Amino acid sequence: MATTLLPDPLDLLRRVVAQLENPANLQRGRGPQGEPVAKALQQLLSVALASGRVRAAAVDGVVRALNLPTGDDFAELLAVLRRIEDKLDRLVPADAGAATPPGRTPPGRP
C-alpha cells in the first residue's frame, strides 16, 4: 500500500474513539463522581484540540500540495490592493471619478 503525507482522517477518528471508550465505559457504571469526570472531560478537550491541529495541518498540506492560495495569501493580496487604491486616491482628485469619459454623454442629459 502506498504511503501518503496526509493522515487518514477515519483512522484518526477510530483511534480517538478507542481512547475515549475505555474511560467512558469505566465511568458508566459508577455515575458522575467529580474528579474522574473532570479528568475525562479534560482528556476529551485535549483530544479535540489535538485533532483540530491535525486537521489543520492536513488541510494545509493539501493546499500546499495543490499549490492553492491560503487565507494568508488572500489577506496579503487584499493589503496590496488597498495600498494601490490609496496611492491612486492620492494621485487622482476625488471629483475626477465623477467626470464623464471623452465621447460619452453624462447620464440624464440628451
C-alpha angles and dihedrals in degrees: 000000000000117000121229134199092232121076118238105255093209092051089050090050091049091053093048092050091047091052092049097045097067098056091039093052091048091051094047093076096044102045125221110330108175110243099036090051091049091050091049091050090048090052090048090052091048091051091047092051092046092049089050090054091048091049092049091049091049092050090047089052092051092047091050093045091052091043092234123158116260129216089262090054091053091047090052091048090050091052091050092049091050091051090051091049091049091052091048091049089054092048098045120053116240094244092051090077090063093054118109117241115248114278095022128105117230114247114271095025124102 
